Amino acid sequence: MKKQILTLGKVLNKAEQIHINGGRKMCDTNKDGKCEDNGPHCAEVYCSFEIDF
């Protein structure tokens, strides 16, 4: 089961850029509404975490 946690209007700090609970960091780099996987160093304004429960 996957759950999306959206973080809008916020640039993530280094602590939040690492993988959480085995999840992959996803960011909407081209602002098209779809999140792309950019690894642990992504710091975009519109981001979400894809976490496996």
mmCIF entry with sequence, helices, sheets and N, C-alpha, C, O atoms, coordinates in Angstrom:
data_MODEL
# 
_entry.id   MODEL 
# 
_entity.id                         1 
_entity.type                       polymer 
_entity.pdbx_number_of_molecules   1 
# 
_entity_poly.entity_id                      1 
_entity_poly.type                           'polypeptide(L)' 
_entity_poly.nstd_linkage                   no 
_entity_poly.nstd_monomer                   no 
_entity_poly.pdbx_seq_one_letter_code       MKKQILTLGKVLNKAEQIHINGGRKMCDTNKDGKCEDNGPHCAEVYCSFEIDF 
_entity_poly.pdbx_seq_one_letter_code_can   MKKQILTLGKVLNKAEQIHINGGRKMCDTNKDGKCEDNGPHCAEVYCSFEIDF 
_entity_poly.pdbx_strand_id                 A 
# 
loop_
_entity_poly_seq.entity_id 
_entity_poly_seq.num 
_entity_poly_seq.mon_id 
_entity_poly_seq.hetero 
1 1  MET n 
1 2  LYS n 
1 3  LYS n 
1 4  GLN n 
1 5  ILE n 
1 6  LEU n 
1 7  THR n 
1 8  LEU n 
1 9  GLY n 
1 10 LYS n 
1 11 VAL n 
1 12 LEU n 
1 13 ASN n 
1 14 LYS n 
1 15 ALA n 
1 16 GLU n 
1 17 GLN n 
1 18 ILE n 
1 19 HIS n 
1 20 ILE n 
1 21 ASN n 
1 22 GLY n 
1 23 GLY n 
1 24 ARG n 
1 25 LYS n 
1 26 MET n 
1 27 CYS n 
1 28 ASP n 
1 29 THR n 
1 30 ASN n 
1 31 LYS n 
1 32 ASP n 
1 33 GLY n 
1 34 LYS n 
1 35 CYS n 
1 36 GLU n 
1 37 ASP n 
1 38 ASN n 
1 39 GLY n 
1 40 PRO n 
1 41 HIS n 
1 42 CYS n 
1 43 ALA n 
1 44 GLU n 
1 45 VAL n 
1 46 TYR n 
1 47 CYS n 
1 48 SER n 
1 49 PHE n 
1 50 GLU n 
1 51 ILE n 
1 52 ASP n 
1 53 PHE n 
# 
_struct_asym.id          A 
_struct_asym.entity_id   1 
# 
loop_
_struct_conf.conf_type_id 
_struct_conf.id 
_struct_conf.pdbx_PDB_helix_id 
_struct_conf.beg_label_comp_id 
_struct_conf.beg_label_asym_id 
_struct_conf.beg_label_seq_id 
_struct_conf.pdbx_beg_PDB_ins_code 
_struct_conf.end_label_comp_id 
_struct_conf.end_label_asym_id 
_struct_conf.end_label_seq_id 
_struct_conf.pdbx_end_PDB_ins_code 
_struct_conf.beg_auth_comp_id 
_struct_conf.beg_auth_asym_id 
_struct_conf.beg_auth_seq_id 
_struct_conf.end_auth_comp_id 
_struct_conf.end_auth_asym_id 
_struct_conf.end_auth_seq_id 
_struct_conf.pdbx_PDB_helix_class 
_struct_conf.details 
_struct_conf.pdbx_PDB_helix_length 
HELX_P HELX_P1 AA1 LYS A 14 ? GLN A 17 ? LYS A 14 GLN A 17 1 ? 4 
HELX_P HELX_P2 AA2 GLY A 39 ? HIS A 41 ? GLY A 39 HIS A 41 5 ? 3 
# 
_struct_conf_type.id          HELX_P 
_struct_conf_type.criteria    ? 
_struct_conf_type.reference   ? 
# 
_struct_sheet.id               AA1 
_struct_sheet.type             ? 
_struct_sheet.number_strands   4 
_struct_sheet.details          ? 
# 
loop_
_struct_sheet_order.sheet_id 
_struct_sheet_order.range_id_1 
_struct_sheet_order.range_id_2 
_struct_sheet_order.offset 
_struct_sheet_order.sense 
AA1 1 2 ? anti-parallel 
AA1 2 3 ? anti-parallel 
AA1 3 4 ? anti-parallel 
# 
loop_
_struct_sheet_range.sheet_id 
_struct_sheet_range.id 
_struct_sheet_range.beg_label_comp_id 
_struct_sheet_range.beg_label_asym_id 
_struct_sheet_range.beg_label_seq_id 
_struct_sheet_range.pdbx_beg_PDB_ins_code 
_struct_sheet_range.end_label_comp_id 
_struct_sheet_range.end_label_asym_id 
_struct_sheet_range.end_label_seq_id 
_struct_sheet_range.pdbx_end_PDB_ins_code 
_struct_sheet_range.beg_auth_comp_id 
_struct_sheet_range.beg_auth_asym_id 
_struct_sheet_range.beg_auth_seq_id 
_struct_sheet_range.end_auth_comp_id 
_struct_sheet_range.end_auth_asym_id 
_struct_sheet_range.end_auth_seq_id 
AA1 1 LYS A 2  ? THR A 7  ? LYS A 2  THR A 7  
AA1 2 CYS A 47 ? ASP A 52 ? CYS A 47 ASP A 52 
AA1 3 ARG A 24 ? CYS A 27 ? ARG A 24 CYS A 27 
AA1 4 GLU A 36 ? ASP A 37 ? GLU A 36 ASP A 37 
# 
loop_
_atom_site.group_PDB 
_atom_site.id 
_atom_site.type_symbol 
_atom_site.label_atom_id 
_atom_site.label_alt_id 
_atom_site.label_comp_id 
_atom_site.label_asym_id 
_atom_site.label_entity_id 
_atom_site.label_seq_id 
_atom_site.pdbx_PDB_ins_code 
_atom_site.Cartn_x 
_atom_site.Cartn_y 
_atom_site.Cartn_z 
_atom_site.occupancy 
_atom_site.B_iso_or_equiv 
_atom_site.pdbx_formal_charge 
_atom_site.auth_seq_id 
_atom_site.auth_comp_id 
_atom_site.auth_asym_id 
_atom_site.auth_atom_id 
_atom_site.pdbx_PDB_model_num 
ATOM 1   N N  . MET A 1 1  ? 0.846  -1.194 0.000   1.00 0.00 ? 1  MET A N  1 
ATOM 2   C CA . MET A 1 1  ? 0.000  0.000  0.000   1.00 0.00 ? 1  MET A CA 1 
ATOM 3   C C  . MET A 1 1  ? 0.883  1.245  0.000   1.00 0.00 ? 1  MET A C  1 
ATOM 4   O O  . MET A 1 1  ? 1.811  1.375  0.798   1.00 0.00 ? 1  MET A O  1 
ATOM 5   N N  . LYS A 1 2  ? 0.573  2.134  -0.897  1.00 0.00 ? 2  LYS A N  1 
ATOM 6   C CA . LYS A 1 2  ? 1.378  3.348  -0.988  1.00 0.00 ? 2  LYS A CA 1 
ATOM 7   C C  . LYS A 1 2  ? 0.547  4.573  -0.638  1.00 0.00 ? 2  LYS A C  1 
ATOM 8   O O  . LYS A 1 2  ? -0.644 4.645  -0.944  1.00 0.00 ? 2  LYS A O  1 
ATOM 9   N N  . LYS A 1 3  ? 1.174  5.500  -0.015  1.00 0.00 ? 3  LYS A N  1 
ATOM 10  C CA . LYS A 1 3  ? 0.493  6.730  0.382   1.00 0.00 ? 3  LYS A CA 1 
ATOM 11  C C  . LYS A 1 3  ? 1.349  7.920  -0.011  1.00 0.00 ? 3  LYS A C  1 
ATOM 12  O O  . LYS A 1 3  ? 2.550  7.949  0.255   1.00 0.00 ? 3  LYS A O  1 
ATOM 13  N N  . GLN A 1 4  ? 0.734  8.885  -0.634  1.00 0.00 ? 4  GLN A N  1 
ATOM 14  C CA . GLN A 1 4  ? 1.460  10.083 -1.050  1.00 0.00 ? 4  GLN A CA 1 
ATOM 15  C C  . GLN A 1 4  ? 1.361  11.160 0.031   1.00 0.00 ? 4  GLN A C  1 
ATOM 16  O O  . GLN A 1 4  ? 0.272  11.491 0.501   1.00 0.00 ? 4  GLN A O  1 
ATOM 17  N N  . ILE A 1 5  ? 2.499  11.689 0.407   1.00 0.00 ? 5  ILE A N  1 
ATOM 18  C CA . ILE A 1 5  ? 2.521  12.811 1.344   1.00 0.00 ? 5  ILE A CA 1 
ATOM 19  C C  . ILE A 1 5  ? 3.050  14.021 0.585   1.00 0.00 ? 5  ILE A C  1 
ATOM 20  O O  . ILE A 1 5  ? 4.226  14.073 0.225   1.00 0.00 ? 5  ILE A O  1 
ATOM 21  N N  . LEU A 1 6  ? 2.183  14.981 0.347   1.00 0.00 ? 6  LEU A N  1 
ATOM 22  C CA . LEU A 1 6  ? 2.566  16.140 -0.456  1.00 0.00 ? 6  LEU A CA 1 
ATOM 23  C C  . LEU A 1 6  ? 3.119  17.257 0.414   1.00 0.00 ? 6  LEU A C  1 
ATOM 24  O O  . LEU A 1 6  ? 2.628  17.518 1.512   1.00 0.00 ? 6  LEU A O  1 
ATOM 25  N N  . THR A 1 7  ? 4.142  17.902 -0.098  1.00 0.00 ? 7  THR A N  1 
ATOM 26  C CA . THR A 1 7  ? 4.719  19.051 0.589   1.00 0.00 ? 7  THR A CA 1 
ATOM 27  C C  . THR A 1 7  ? 4.742  20.201 -0.407  1.00 0.00 ? 7  THR A C  1 
ATOM 28  O O  . THR A 1 7  ? 5.629  20.270 -1.259  1.00 0.00 ? 7  THR A O  1 
ATOM 29  N N  . LEU A 1 8  ? 3.771  21.106 -0.305  1.00 0.00 ? 8  LEU A N  1 
ATOM 30  C CA . LEU A 1 8  ? 3.656  22.193 -1.274  1.00 0.00 ? 8  LEU A CA 1 
ATOM 31  C C  . LEU A 1 8  ? 4.176  23.504 -0.712  1.00 0.00 ? 8  LEU A C  1 
ATOM 32  O O  . LEU A 1 8  ? 4.044  23.793 0.478   1.00 0.00 ? 8  LEU A O  1 
ATOM 33  N N  . GLY A 1 9  ? 4.771  24.287 -1.599  1.00 0.00 ? 9  GLY A N  1 
ATOM 34  C CA . GLY A 1 9  ? 5.220  25.624 -1.216  1.00 0.00 ? 9  GLY A CA 1 
ATOM 35  C C  . GLY A 1 9  ? 6.338  25.619 -0.186  1.00 0.00 ? 9  GLY A C  1 
ATOM 36  O O  . GLY A 1 9  ? 6.454  26.553 0.608   1.00 0.00 ? 9  GLY A O  1 
ATOM 37  N N  . LYS A 1 10 ? 7.170  24.567 -0.192  1.00 0.00 ? 10 LYS A N  1 
ATOM 38  C CA . LYS A 1 10 ? 8.224  24.468 0.810   1.00 0.00 ? 10 LYS A CA 1 
ATOM 39  C C  . LYS A 1 10 ? 9.452  23.817 0.204   1.00 0.00 ? 10 LYS A C  1 
ATOM 40  O O  . LYS A 1 10 ? 9.357  22.766 -0.430  1.00 0.00 ? 10 LYS A O  1 
ATOM 41  N N  . VAL A 1 11 ? 10.599 24.437 0.397   1.00 0.00 ? 11 VAL A N  1 
ATOM 42  C CA . VAL A 1 11 ? 11.837 23.817 -0.046  1.00 0.00 ? 11 VAL A CA 1 
ATOM 43  C C  . VAL A 1 11 ? 12.332 22.920 1.076   1.00 0.00 ? 11 VAL A C  1 
ATOM 44  O O  . VAL A 1 11 ? 12.515 23.367 2.209   1.00 0.00 ? 11 VAL A O  1 
ATOM 45  N N  . LEU A 1 12 ? 12.545 21.661 0.755   1.00 0.00 ? 12 LEU A N  1 
ATOM 46  C CA . LEU A 1 12 ? 12.913 20.710 1.790   1.00 0.00 ? 12 LEU A CA 1 
ATOM 47  C C  . LEU A 1 12 ? 14.360 20.887 2.239   1.00 0.00 ? 12 LEU A C  1 
ATOM 48  O O  . LEU A 1 12 ? 15.251 21.137 1.427   1.00 0.00 ? 12 LEU A O  1 
ATOM 49  N N  . ASN A 1 13 ? 14.576 20.753 3.540   1.00 0.00 ? 13 ASN A N  1 
ATOM 50  C CA . ASN A 1 13 ? 15.943 20.850 4.044   1.00 0.00 ? 13 ASN A CA 1 
ATOM 51  C C  . ASN A 1 13 ? 16.644 19.509 3.912   1.00 0.00 ? 13 ASN A C  1 
ATOM 52  O O  . ASN A 1 13 ? 16.030 18.514 3.527   1.00 0.00 ? 13 ASN A O  1 
ATOM 53  N N  . LYS A 1 14 ? 17.934 19.486 4.232   1.00 0.00 ? 14 LYS A N  1 
ATOM 54  C CA . LYS A 1 14 ? 18.728 18.273 4.015   1.00 0.00 ? 14 LYS A CA 1 
ATOM 55  C C  . LYS A 1 14 ? 18.185 17.069 4.773   1.00 0.00 ? 14 LYS A C  1 
ATOM 56  O O  . LYS A 1 14 ? 18.243 15.948 4.268   1.00 0.00 ? 14 LYS A O  1 
ATOM 57  N N  . ALA A 1 15 ? 17.668 17.277 5.960   1.00 0.00 ? 15 ALA A N  1 
ATOM 58  C CA . ALA A 1 15 ? 17.146 16.167 6.753   1.00 0.00 ? 15 ALA A CA 1 
ATOM 59  C C  . ALA A 1 15 ? 15.937 15.541 6.069   1.00 0.00 ? 15 ALA A C  1 
ATOM 60  O O  . ALA A 1 15 ? 15.706 14.338 6.190   1.00 0.00 ? 15 ALA A O  1 
ATOM 61  N N  . GLU A 1 16 ? 15.167 16.353 5.352   1.00 0.00 ? 16 GLU A N  1 
ATOM 62  C CA . GLU A 1 16 ? 13.965 15.871 4.689   1.00 0.00 ? 16 GLU A CA 1 
ATOM 63  C C  . GLU A 1 16 ? 14.249 15.335 3.288   1.00 0.00 ? 16 GLU A C  1 
ATOM 64  O O  . GLU A 1 16 ? 13.369 14.754 2.653   1.00 0.00 ? 16 GLU A O  1 
ATOM 65  N N  . GLN A 1 17 ? 15.478 15.530 2.807   1.00 0.00 ? 17 GLN A N  1 
ATOM 66  C CA . GLN A 1 17 ? 15.811 15.081 1.462   1.00 0.00 ? 17 GLN A CA 1 
ATOM 67  C C  . GLN A 1 17 ? 16.262 13.627 1.423   1.00 0.00 ? 17 GLN A C  1 
ATOM 68  O O  . GLN A 1 17 ? 16.376 13.042 0.347   1.00 0.00 ? 17 GLN A O  1 
ATOM 69  N N  . ILE A 1 18 ? 16.521 13.037 2.596   1.00 0.00 ? 18 ILE A N  1 
ATOM 70  C CA . ILE A 1 18 ? 16.964 11.648 2.623   1.00 0.00 ? 18 ILE A CA 1 
ATOM 71  C C  . ILE A 1 18 ? 15.771 10.725 2.481   1.00 0.00 ? 18 ILE A C  1 
ATOM 72  O O  . ILE A 1 18 ? 14.627 11.160 2.615   1.00 0.00 ? 18 ILE A O  1 
ATOM 73  N N  . HIS A 1 19 ? 16.027 9.454  2.212   1.00 0.00 ? 19 HIS A N  1 
ATOM 74  C CA . HIS A 1 19 ? 14.944 8.490  2.071   1.00 0.00 ? 19 HIS A CA 1 
ATOM 75  C C  . HIS A 1 19 ? 14.286 8.247  3.426   1.00 0.00 ? 19 HIS A C  1 
ATOM 76  O O  . HIS A 1 19 ? 14.972 8.104  4.439   1.00 0.00 ? 19 HIS A O  1 
ATOM 77  N N  . ILE A 1 20 ? 12.967 8.202  3.440   1.00 0.00 ? 20 ILE A N  1 
ATOM 78  C CA . ILE A 1 20 ? 12.222 8.002  4.678   1.00 0.00 ? 20 ILE A CA 1 
ATOM 79  C C  . ILE A 1 20 ? 11.440 6.698  4.590   1.00 0.00 ? 20 ILE A C  1 
ATOM 80  O O  . ILE A 1 20 ? 10.679 6.493  3.644   1.00 0.00 ? 20 ILE A O  1 
ATOM 81  N N  . ASN A 1 21 ? 11.620 5.817  5.568   1.00 0.00 ? 21 ASN A N  1 
ATOM 82  C CA . ASN A 1 21 ? 10.903 4.548  5.639   1.00 0.00 ? 21 ASN A CA 1 
ATOM 83  C C  . ASN A 1 21 ? 11.007 3.742  4.347   1.00 0.00 ? 21 ASN A C  1 
ATOM 84  O O  . ASN A 1 21 ? 10.056 3.067  3.953   1.00 0.00 ? 21 ASN A O  1 
ATOM 85  N N  . GLY A 1 22 ? 12.151 3.814  3.697   1.00 0.00 ? 22 GLY A N  1 
ATOM 86  C CA . GLY A 1 22 ? 12.335 3.066  2.456   1.00 0.00 ? 22 GLY A CA 1 
ATOM 87  C C  . GLY A 1 22 ? 11.636 3.704  1.275   1.00 0.00 ? 22 GLY A C  1 
ATOM 88  O O  . GLY A 1 22 ? 11.579 3.119  0.193   1.00 0.00 ? 22 GLY A O  1 
ATOM 89  N N  . GLY A 1 23 ? 11.102 4.904  1.474   1.00 0.00 ? 23 GLY A N  1 
ATOM 90  C CA . GLY A 1 23 ? 10.402 5.584  0.391   1.00 0.00 ? 23 GLY A CA 1 
ATOM 91  C C  . GLY A 1 23 ? 11.364 6.263  -0.567  1.00 0.00 ? 23 GLY A C  1 
ATOM 92  O O  . GLY A 1 23 ? 12.530 6.476  -0.236  1.00 0.00 ? 23 GLY A O  1 
ATOM 93  N N  . ARG A 1 24 ? 10.872 6.606  -1.770  1.00 0.00 ? 24 ARG A N  1 
ATOM 94  C CA . ARG A 1 24 ? 11.689 7.312  -2.747  1.00 0.00 ? 24 ARG A CA 1 
ATOM 95  C C  . ARG A 1 24 ? 11.293 8.771  -2.773  1.00 0.00 ? 24 ARG A C  1 
ATOM 96  O O  . ARG A 1 24 ? 10.110 9.108  -2.718  1.00 0.00 ? 24 ARG A O  1 
ATOM 97  N N  . LYS A 1 25 ? 12.294 9.637  -2.857  1.00 0.00 ? 25 LYS A N  1 
ATOM 98  C CA . LYS A 1 25 ? 12.026 11.068 -2.942  1.00 0.00 ? 25 LYS A CA 1 
ATOM 99  C C  . LYS A 1 25 ? 11.521 11.404 -4.341  1.00 0.00 ? 25 LYS A C  1 
ATOM 100 O O  . LYS A 1 25 ? 12.175 11.080 -5.332  1.00 0.00 ? 25 LYS A O  1 
ATOM 101 N N  . MET A 1 26 ? 10.372 12.046 -4.424  1.00 0.00 ? 26 MET A N  1 
ATOM 102 C CA . MET A 1 26 ? 9.785  12.414 -5.712  1.00 0.00 ? 26 MET A CA 1 
ATOM 103 C C  . MET A 1 26 ? 9.607  13.931 -5.773  1.00 0.00 ? 26 MET A C  1 
ATOM 104 O O  . MET A 1 26 ? 9.126  14.542 -4.820  1.00 0.00 ? 26 MET A O  1 
ATOM 105 N N  . CYS A 1 27 ? 9.996  14.532 -6.895  1.00 0.00 ? 27 CYS A N  1 
ATOM 106 C CA . CYS A 1 27 ? 9.843  15.975 -7.058  1.00 0.00 ? 27 CYS A CA 1 
ATOM 107 C C  . CYS A 1 27 ? 9.271  16.314 -8.429  1.00 0.00 ? 27 CYS A C  1 
ATOM 108 O O  . CYS A 1 27 ? 9.542  15.631 -9.417  1.00 0.00 ? 27 CYS A O  1 
ATOM 109 N N  . ASP A 1 28 ? 8.481  17.373 -8.472  1.00 0.00 ? 28 ASP A N  1 
ATOM 110 C CA . ASP A 1 28 ? 7.909  17.840 -9.727  1.00 0.00 ? 28 ASP A CA 1 
ATOM 111 C C  . ASP A 1 28 ? 8.827  18.930 -10.280 1.00 0.00 ? 28 ASP A C  1 
ATOM 112 O O  . ASP A 1 28 ? 8.554  20.121 -10.129 1.00 0.00 ? 28 ASP A O  1 
ATOM 113 N N  . THR A 1 29 ? 9.924  18.503 -10.925 1.00 0.00 ? 29 THR A N  1 
ATOM 114 C CA . THR A 1 29 ? 10.939 19.464 -11.357 1.00 0.00 ? 29 THR A CA 1 
ATOM 115 C C  . THR A 1 29 ? 10.474 20.350 -12.507 1.00 0.00 ? 29 THR A C  1 
ATOM 116 O O  . THR A 1 29 ? 10.847 21.521 -12.571 1.00 0.00 ? 29 THR A O  1 
ATOM 117 N N  . ASN A 1 30 ? 9.671  19.811 -13.409 1.00 0.00 ? 30 ASN A N  1 
ATOM 118 C CA . ASN A 1 30 ? 9.227  20.623 -14.549 1.00 0.00 ? 30 ASN A CA 1 
ATOM 119 C C  . ASN A 1 30 ? 7.831  21.193 -14.341 1.00 0.00 ? 30 ASN A C  1 
ATOM 120 O O  . ASN A 1 30 ? 7.229  21.721 -15.276 1.00 0.00 ? 30 ASN A O  1 
ATOM 121 N N  . LYS A 1 31 ? 7.313  21.088 -13.116 1.00 0.00 ? 31 LYS A N  1 
ATOM 122 C CA . LYS A 1 31 ? 6.048  21.713 -12.718 1.00 0.00 ? 31 LYS A CA 1 
ATOM 123 C C  . LYS A 1 31 ? 4.880  21.296 -13.612 1.00 0.00 ? 31 LYS A C  1 
ATOM 124 O O  . LYS A 1 31 ? 4.007  22.112 -13.909 1.00 0.00 ? 31 LYS A O  1 
ATOM 125 N N  . ASP A 1 32 ? 4.857  20.003 -14.053 1.00 0.00 ? 32 ASP A N  1 
ATOM 126 C CA . ASP A 1 32 ? 3.755  19.538 -14.898 1.00 0.00 ? 32 ASP A CA 1 
ATOM 127 C C  . ASP A 1 32 ? 2.706  18.764 -14.106 1.00 0.00 ? 32 ASP A C  1 
ATOM 128 O O  . ASP A 1 32 ? 1.781  18.190 -14.680 1.00 0.00 ? 32 ASP A O  1 
ATOM 129 N N  . GLY A 1 33 ? 2.860  18.753 -12.781 1.00 0.00 ? 33 GLY A N  1 
ATOM 130 C CA . GLY A 1 33 ? 1.890  18.065 -11.944 1.00 0.00 ? 33 GLY A CA 1 
ATOM 131 C C  . GLY A 1 33 ? 2.235  16.612 -11.692 1.00 0.00 ? 33 GLY A C  1 
ATOM 132 O O  . GLY A 1 33 ? 1.564  15.933 -10.914 1.00 0.00 ? 33 GLY A O  1 
ATOM 133 N N  . LYS A 1 34 ? 3.310  16.121 -12.366 1.00 0.00 ? 34 LYS A N  1 
ATOM 134 C CA . LYS A 1 34 ? 3.750  14.749 -12.156 1.00 0.00 ? 34 LYS A CA 1 
ATOM 135 C C  . LYS A 1 34 ? 5.110  14.762 -11.455 1.00 0.00 ? 34 LYS A C  1 
ATOM 136 O O  . LYS A 1 34 ? 5.995  15.548 -11.795 1.00 0.00 ? 34 LYS A O  1 
ATOM 137 N N  . CYS A 1 35 ? 5.251  13.878 -10.476 1.00 0.00 ? 35 CYS A N  1 
ATOM 138 C CA . CYS A 1 35 ? 6.507  13.852 -9.716  1.00 0.00 ? 35 CYS A CA 1 
ATOM 139 C C  . CYS A 1 35 ? 7.523  12.930 -10.368 1.00 0.00 ? 35 CYS A C  1 
ATOM 140 O O  . CYS A 1 35 ? 7.192  11.827 -10.804 1.00 0.00 ? 35 CYS A O  1 
ATOM 141 N N  . GLU A 1 36 ? 8.759  13.395 -10.429 1.00 0.00 ? 36 GLU A N  1 
ATOM 142 C CA . GLU A 1 36 ? 9.844  12.593 -10.972 1.00 0.00 ? 36 GLU A CA 1 
ATOM 143 C C  . GLU A 1 36 ? 10.797 12.193 -9.846  1.00 0.00 ? 36 GLU A C  1 
ATOM 144 O O  . GLU A 1 36 ? 10.927 12.904 -8.849  1.00 0.00 ? 36 GLU A O  1 
ATOM 145 N N  . ASP A 1 37 ? 11.456 11.054 -10.015 1.00 0.00 ? 37 ASP A N  1 
ATOM 146 C CA . ASP A 1 37 ? 12.393 10.585 -9.004  1.00 0.00 ? 37 ASP A CA 1 
ATOM 147 C C  . ASP A 1 37 ? 13.758 11.216 -9.245  1.00 0.00 ? 37 ASP A C  1 
ATOM 148 O O  . ASP A 1 37 ? 14.411 10.925 -10.248 1.00 0.00 ? 37 ASP A O  1 
ATOM 149 N N  . ASN A 1 38 ? 14.193 12.081 -8.325  1.00 0.00 ? 38 ASN A N  1 
ATOM 150 C CA . ASN A 1 38 ? 15.468 12.758 -8.483  1.00 0.00 ? 38 ASN A CA 1 
ATOM 151 C C  . ASN A 1 38 ? 16.464 12.421 -7.385  1.00 0.00 ? 38 ASN A C  1 
ATOM 152 O O  . ASN A 1 38 ? 17.446 13.137 -7.191  1.00 0.00 ? 38 ASN A O  1 
ATOM 153 N N  . GLY A 1 39 ? 16.215 11.334 -6.666  1.00 0.00 ? 39 GLY A N  1 
ATOM 154 C CA . GLY A 1 39 ? 17.163 10.914 -5.658  1.00 0.00 ? 39 GLY A CA 1 
ATOM 155 C C  . GLY A 1 39 ? 17.131 11.762 -4.398  1.00 0.00 ? 39 GLY A C  1 
ATOM 156 O O  . GLY A 1 39 ? 16.219 12.566 -4.207  1.00 0.00 ? 39 GLY A O  1 
ATOM 157 N N  . PRO A 1 40 ? 18.125 11.583 -3.537  1.00 0.00 ? 40 PRO A N  1 
ATOM 158 C CA . PRO A 1 40 ? 18.124 12.219 -2.222  1.00 0.00 ? 40 PRO A CA 1 
ATOM 159 C C  . PRO A 1 40 ? 18.526 13.690 -2.220  1.00 0.00 ? 40 PRO A C  1 
ATOM 160 O O  . PRO A 1 40 ? 18.461 14.340 -1.177  1.00 0.00 ? 40 PRO A O  1 
ATOM 161 N N  . HIS A 1 41 ? 18.939 14.224 -3.360  1.00 0.00 ? 41 HIS A N  1 
ATOM 162 C CA . HIS A 1 41 ? 19.429 15.601 -3.366  1.00 0.00 ? 41 HIS A CA 1 
ATOM 163 C C  . HIS A 1 41 ? 18.454 16.588 -3.988  1.00 0.00 ? 41 HIS A C  1 
ATOM 164 O O  . HIS A 1 41 ? 18.824 17.711 -4.330  1.00 0.00 ? 41 HIS A O  1 
ATOM 165 N N  . CYS A 1 42 ? 17.215 16.162 -4.129  1.00 0.00 ? 42 CYS A N  1 
ATOM 166 C CA . CYS A 1 42 ? 16.210 17.038 -4.732  1.00 0.00 ? 42 CYS A CA 1 
ATOM 167 C C  . CYS A 1 42 ? 15.745 18.087 -3.732  1.00 0.00 ? 42 CYS A C  1 
ATOM 168 O O  . CYS A 1 42 ? 15.531 17.769 -2.563  1.00 0.00 ? 42 CYS A O  1 
ATOM 169 N N  . ALA A 1 43 ? 15.587 19.323 -4.168  1.00 0.00 ? 43 ALA A N  1 
ATOM 170 C CA . ALA A 1 43 ? 15.093 20.388 -3.296  1.00 0.00 ? 43 ALA A CA 1 
ATOM 171 C C  . ALA A 1 43 ? 14.176 21.295 -4.096  1.00 0.00 ? 43 ALA A C  1 
ATOM 172 O O  . ALA A 1 43 ? 14.434 22.490 -4.240  1.00 0.00 ? 43 ALA A O  1 
ATOM 173 N N  . GLU A 1 44 ? 13.103 20.714 -4.612  1.00 0.00 ? 44 GLU A N  1 
ATOM 174 C CA . GLU A 1 44 ? 12.145 21.498 -5.387  1.00 0.00 ? 44 GLU A CA 1 
ATOM 175 C C  . GLU A 1 44 ? 11.034 22.007 -4.468  1.00 0.00 ? 44 GLU A C  1 
ATOM 176 O O  . GLU A 1 44 ? 10.888 21.541 -3.338  1.00 0.00 ? 44 GLU A O  1 
ATOM 177 N N  . VAL A 1 45 ? 10.259 22.963 -4.964  1.00 0.00 ? 45 VAL A N  1 
ATOM 178 C CA . VAL A 1 45 ? 9.184  23.539 -4.169  1.00 0.00 ? 45 VAL A CA 1 
ATOM 179 C C  . VAL A 1 45 ? 8.007  22.567 -4.063  1.00 0.00 ? 45 VAL A C  1 
ATOM 180 O O  . VAL A 1 45 ? 7.396  22.439 -3.002  1.00 0.00 ? 45 VAL A O  1 
ATOM 181 N N  . TYR A 1 46 ? 7.694  21.887 -5.161  1.00 0.00 ? 46 TYR A N  1 
ATOM 182 C CA . TYR A 1 46 ? 6.568  20.961 -5.147  1.00 0.00 ? 46 TYR A CA 1 
ATOM 183 C C  . TYR A 1 46 ? 7.090  19.537 -5.128  1.00 0.00 ? 46 TYR A C  1 
ATOM 184 O O  . TYR A 1 46 ? 7.570  19.031 -6.142  1.00 0.00 ? 46 TYR A O  1 
ATOM 185 N N  . CYS A 1 47 ? 6.994  18.882 -3.961  1.00 0.00 ? 47 CYS A N  1 
ATOM 186 C CA . CYS A 1 47 ? 7.549  17.557 -3.801  1.00 0.00 ? 47 CYS A CA 1 
ATOM 187 C C  . CYS A 1 47 ? 6.580  16.644 -3.071  1.00 0.00 ? 47 CYS A C  1 
ATOM 188 O O  . CYS A 1 47 ? 5.611  17.099 -2.462  1.00 0.00 ? 47 CYS A O  1 
ATOM 189 N N  . SER A 1 48 ? 6.856  15.362 -3.142  1.00 0.00 ? 48 SER A N  1 
ATOM 190 C CA . SER A 1 48 ? 6.105  14.406 -2.335  1.00 0.00 ? 48 SER A CA 1 
ATOM 191 C C  . SER A 1 48 ? 6.980  13.209 -2.046  1.00 0.00 ? 48 SER A C  1 
ATOM 192 O O  . SER A 1 48 ? 7.950  12.950 -2.759  1.00 0.00 ? 48 SER A O  1 
ATOM 193 N N  . PHE A 1 49 ? 6.641  12.487 -1.013  1.00 0.00 ? 49 PHE A N  1 
ATOM 194 C CA . PHE A 1 49 ? 7.334  11.255 -0.697  1.00 0.00 ? 49 PHE A CA 1 
ATOM 195 C C  . PHE A 1 49 ? 6.435  10.088 -1.054  1.00 0.00 ? 49 PHE A C  1 
ATOM 196 O O  . PHE A 1 49 ? 5.245  10.097 -0.741  1.00 0.00 ? 49 PHE A O  1 
ATOM 197 N N  . GLU A 1 50 ? 7.004  9.077  -1.713  1.00 0.00 ? 50 GLU A N  1 
ATOM 198 C CA . GLU A 1 50 ? 6.245  7.863  -1.979  1.00 0.00 ? 50 GLU A CA 1 
ATOM 199 C C  . GLU A 1 50 ? 6.729  6.822  -0.981  1.00 0.00 ? 50 GLU A C  1 
ATOM 200 O O  . GLU A 1 50 ? 7.863  6.352  -1.066  1.00 0.00 ? 50 GLU A O  1 
ATOM 201 N N  . ILE A 1 51 ? 5.866  6.462  -0.035  1.00 0.00 ? 51 ILE A N  1 
ATOM 202 C CA . ILE A 1 51 ? 6.276  5.597  1.065   1.00 0.00 ? 51 ILE A CA 1 
ATOM 203 C C  . ILE A 1 51 ? 5.526  4.275  1.026   1.00 0.00 ? 51 ILE A C  1 
ATOM 204 O O  . ILE A 1 51 ? 4.306  4.245  0.865   1.00 0.00 ? 51 ILE A O  1 
ATOM 205 N N  . ASP A 1 52 ? 6.259  3.198  1.173   1.00 0.00 ? 52 ASP A N  1 
ATOM 206 C CA . ASP A 1 52 ? 5.645  1.871  1.216   1.00 0.00 ? 52 ASP A CA 1 
ATOM 207 C C  . ASP A 1 52 ? 5.326  1.506  2.658   1.00 0.00 ? 52 ASP A C  1 
ATOM 208 O O  . ASP A 1 52 ? 6.189  1.577  3.533   1.00 0.00 ? 52 ASP A O  1 
ATOM 209 N N  . PHE A 1 53 ? 4.076  1.115  2.897   1.00 0.00 ? 53 PHE A N  1 
ATOM 210 C CA . PHE A 1 53 ? 3.669  0.702  4.240   1.00 0.00 ? 53 PHE A CA 1 
ATOM 211 C C  . PHE A 1 53 ? 3.458  -0.795 4.279   1.00 0.00 ? 53 PHE A C  1 
ATOM 212 O O  . PHE A 1 53 ? 3.110  -1.342 5.325   1.00 0.00 ? 53 PHE A O  1 
# 
